Amino acid sequence: MIRIDAVWLAVQPMDMRAGADRLLAAVVSVFGSAHAHHGYLFANARANRIKLLVHDGFGIWCATRRLHQGVFVWPGQVPANGQSVTLTAEQFQALVVGLPWERMEALKVITRM
C-alpha cells in the first residue's frame, strides 16, 4: 500500500489530460515542493474528474477517478492562502466517494433544535 500522510487539494481547475510530469510541475508551482508521502488532488473545471498525485519517496504515482453522474464536492471559494486546502484522512475518504467532506466535523454532532 502507498502511505499517504497528508492530502492537499488544489483549488484551481486542472486539465485532466495532464500526466504525472505536468501535475508534478503544478504541485511544485502551487505548493512549493512535492513532499514524500503527501498526496495532491486536482479536479477538472466541471468537478466530475479528479487526479491524485502521490510522491512515495522513490517515485510518483498518479490515480484518476471519474463520476458518470454528479460532481465531486469541491471548494467554490479560494481559501485565504490562495491555492490549496489540506484534508484529513476522513475528509479525503468522503471526497472520493462524493460525500460532503467540508462538513465532516459538523456531521459528527447532533444538536438539539
C-alpha positions as CSV (number, residue, x, y, z in Angstrom):
1,M,0.0,0.0,0.0
2,I,1.1,3.5,-0.7
3,R,1.4,5.5,2.5
4,I,-0.2,9.0,2.4
5,D,0.4,11.1,5.5
6,A,-1.2,14.3,4.2
7,V,-3.5,15.2,1.4
8,W,-3.6,18.6,-0.3
9,L,-6.4,19.8,-2.5
10,A,-5.5,22.2,-5.4
11,V,-8.4,24.6,-5.7
12,Q,-7.8,25.8,-9.3
13,P,-9.1,23.5,-12.0
14,M,-6.6,21.3,-13.9
15,D,-6.8,20.0,-17.4
16,M,-7.3,16.2,-16.9
17,R,-5.2,15.4,-19.9
18,A,-2.2,16.4,-17.8
19,G,0.1,13.5,-17.0
20,A,2.3,12.9,-13.9
21,D,5.0,15.2,-15.1
22,R,2.7,18.2,-15.7
23,L,0.9,17.5,-12.4
24,L,4.2,17.4,-10.6
25,A,5.1,20.8,-12.1
26,A,1.8,22.1,-10.9
27,V,2.4,20.7,-7.4
28,V,5.8,22.5,-7.3
29,S,4.2,25.7,-8.6
30,V,1.2,25.7,-6.3
31,F,2.7,24.0,-3.1
32,G,6.4,24.9,-3.4
33,S,7.6,21.3,-3.5
34,A,6.3,17.7,-3.5
35,H,6.9,16.0,-0.2
36,A,7.3,12.3,0.2
37,H,4.1,10.5,1.4
38,H,1.9,13.5,0.5
39,G,-1.0,13.3,-1.9
40,Y,-2.0,16.2,-4.1
41,L,-5.6,16.3,-5.5
42,F,-6.7,18.1,-8.7
43,A,-10.1,18.4,-10.3
44,N,-11.3,19.5,-13.7
45,A,-13.5,22.6,-14.2
46,R,-16.7,20.5,-14.0
47,A,-15.5,18.7,-10.9
48,N,-16.6,15.3,-12.3
49,R,-13.0,14.1,-12.6
50,I,-10.1,14.1,-10.0
51,K,-6.5,13.1,-10.2
52,L,-4.4,12.2,-7.2
53,L,-0.6,12.6,-7.4
54,V,1.4,10.9,-4.6
55,H,5.2,11.1,-4.1
56,D,6.1,7.8,-2.3
57,G,9.7,8.8,-1.6
58,F,11.0,6.9,-4.6
59,G,8.7,8.0,-7.5
60,I,5.4,9.4,-8.4
61,W,2.0,7.7,-8.5
62,C,-1.0,9.1,-10.4
63,A,-4.6,7.9,-9.9
64,T,-7.7,9.1,-11.6
65,R,-11.4,8.9,-10.7
66,R,-14.4,9.9,-12.8
67,L,-18.0,10.3,-11.9
68,H,-20.5,9.5,-14.6
69,Q,-23.3,11.3,-12.7
70,G,-22.9,14.2,-10.3
71,V,-19.8,16.0,-9.2
72,F,-17.1,15.9,-6.5
73,V,-17.7,18.3,-3.7
74,W,-15.0,21.0,-4.4
75,P,-14.5,24.3,-2.7
76,G,-16.1,27.1,-4.5
77,Q,-14.1,29.8,-2.8
78,V,-10.3,30.2,-3.0
79,P,-9.0,30.0,0.6
80,A,-7.0,32.7,2.3
81,N,-3.7,31.2,1.3
82,G,-4.8,31.4,-2.3
83,Q,-4.3,28.0,-3.9
84,S,-4.8,24.9,-1.6
85,V,-6.7,23.2,1.2
86,T,-5.4,20.4,3.4
87,L,-7.6,17.4,4.0
88,T,-7.8,14.9,6.9
89,A,-7.8,11.2,6.0
90,E,-11.6,11.1,6.9
91,Q,-12.3,14.1,4.6
92,F,-10.3,12.5,1.8
93,Q,-12.3,9.3,2.0
94,A,-15.5,11.3,2.0
95,L,-14.4,13.4,-1.0
96,V,-13.6,10.4,-3.2
97,V,-17.0,8.8,-2.7
98,G,-18.8,12.1,-3.2
99,L,-19.8,13.0,0.3
100,P,-19.8,16.5,1.8
101,W,-16.3,16.3,3.1
102,E,-16.3,20.0,4.2
103,R,-18.9,19.2,6.8
104,M,-17.5,16.0,8.3
105,E,-16.9,17.5,11.8
106,A,-20.3,19.1,11.9
107,L,-22.0,15.8,10.9
108,K,-20.5,14.1,14.0
109,V,-22.5,16.2,16.4
110,I,-26.3,16.1,16.8
111,T,-27.6,19.2,18.5
112,R,-31.0,19.9,20.0
113,M,-33.1,22.2,17.9
